[in-house]
Amino acid sequence: MQRIPEQTIEQIRTSNDVVDVISEYVQLTKRGRNWFGLCPFHGEQTPSFSVSQDKQIFHCFGCGAGGNAITFVMDIDNLSFQEAVSKLGSRVGIDIDIEPQTSESPKVSKDEVRMKEAHTFAMNYYHHLLLNTEEGEKALFYLEERGFSRELIEQYRIGWSLPKWDALTNLLERKGFNLVEMAQCGLVIQKENKNEYFDRFRERIMFPVHDEAGHVIAFSGRVLNTESQDAKYMNSPESLIFQKSKVLYHLDVSRPIIRKKQKVIVMEGFMDVIAAAKAGIMNTVATMGTSLTMEHIHKLKRLTDNVTLCYDGDAAGLEAAKRAAQLLVKNKIKTEVAILPNQMDPDDFIQQNGAEAFEKQIINRPQAYLAFMMMVARRNKNFQFENDTLQYVQEVLEHFVGNTSPVEQDLYIRQLSKETNISSEAIIQQFRKIEGRSIKQNTRQQPNTPPVTQNMTVSRKMRQAIDQAEKLLLAHMLNEVDIVDRLHQEHGLHIFIHDSYEAIFVRLIGFYDTYPQGDKHRFLEILEDIDLRKLVMAATLTERDPEHASEEVSDCLRQIDKHRIEIQIQEKMHESREAEKSLDMTRALMLAKQIIELKKSLSAM
């Protein structure tokens, strides 16, 4: 992609006031010289998100997020730098011609770009067939009968694939796409042992699947004739651009709504999400034919800590919700479960009861995690049988461990007692036993760590000192190019203790080669890693004394050196104890001498 001129970047940045840009996403209130609101990057009740109009930056004192107008749009909309600049440019009447597929990341291969381009072409082709041809009329009528408005069909770019074997294949080949690549990404299928290809999707209603950035990466095709022997739904196979364990359907659309509402509704399938959209509920995502994974959870945790699961109401749906709920709670996410009655799925419920009932009766009245787990454990159990009763109590109490407050324990233990006719005292005793076993097991599983040589107060003070020293040192580096050059020449690359600060230092060296005058805004924009940007913002806001920069830098370096020696002393004291245990007195004596020398050097600093 052609690089955006620096002059244009600067013009777009200065033409977009950071308060105006952020106000489109966050409700801001002026207090003193700055503006404040609820942080869109993490859930909070008290505003800690500050925007400075004077400095044209934002910073959250809660989660550490920060940057300028361009990095805000990058993070909030999950855009590349070029895409964010283009979006802000359009906002002020400066048009930039970019290709979103190639601006996604320098790590994206040409194969991936071409595969996404082919999927976009296929989506537009299928969509045209549905809306503008006689062949698509039957499918369009079916969708309209199912409550799909023309607006919804266009919003989700729903389409129709012809019954012909090679309609899309021939089009792709004429457009110059490599059919080997098209087979690898699942749009076509290669005949066995032959250099011939045919369409994967034929005579199906086509639902495109997008990644977080909005690029088409897969399809799910539904048969129109349900009496057919073919599978009701056919999904694209996994490929270079489509991995089910990482994809959350609808996240590209729902991300800003999830941030605003600070809650996400996770559903079992993409059709459930579209059904919810028909009901006006947009903060939804769905997995693509797989259980909830850690990759999914990491994506959700960047947006919110509140999840409502809305899976099918049948036995399989309840079991899937149970597994997902346990994984979410294990990862410290507040989890509730919306229960659908009579083994329904969301689409069935909305068809029978209407959109308003779905929102009021299902989505707005979820069960708390423990109440749901009790309901699932209660299924198929007869409390007239002792084994069923004991198994039920055991299952429920195991869910209590680590997941309940004293108030919740009291509430649910009373409920357990009432359900099973077992006294609360006996249930509490059993819970204490289970809790004790869990604590012992966790203790055994914890890895052995070297003994702490200093008391906790000293260790905490030492950590605070090194954190402040590294932050202040980075603050001076961000403001004075000469300091970076001098320290690089004198100390090489290994100045900082923490790897993240060292990573920033390495990037600063390269950045100052290109921008010898320095530019903190531009440096923030080239940092792809959000966590590194947080450290840079924290350093930017750190008070320093420019008139005594040399003395402050020297003091920071001295603090860092002292910390390194402290670490060496602790390591050698641990090694010395191990040597004494193994009766290697020669090594123990050598280590003791080294410890004495290190302590002398420490006291001399």
Beta strands, then each sheet from edge to edge (+ up, - down):
strand 1: 29-31
strand 2: 34-37
strand 3: 49-52
strand 4: 57-60
strand 5: 66-67
strand 6: 159-160
strand 7: 188-190
strand 8: 197-199
strand 9: 204-210
strand 10: 216-223
strand 11: 233-235
strand 12: 248-249
strand 13: 264-267
strand 14: 284-287
strand 15: 306-310
strand 16: 334-337
strand 17: 367-368
sheet 1: 1+ 2- 3+ 4- 5+
sheet 2: 6+ 9- 10+ 11-
sheet 3: 7+ 8-
sheet 4: 12+ 14- 13- 15- 16- 17+
end
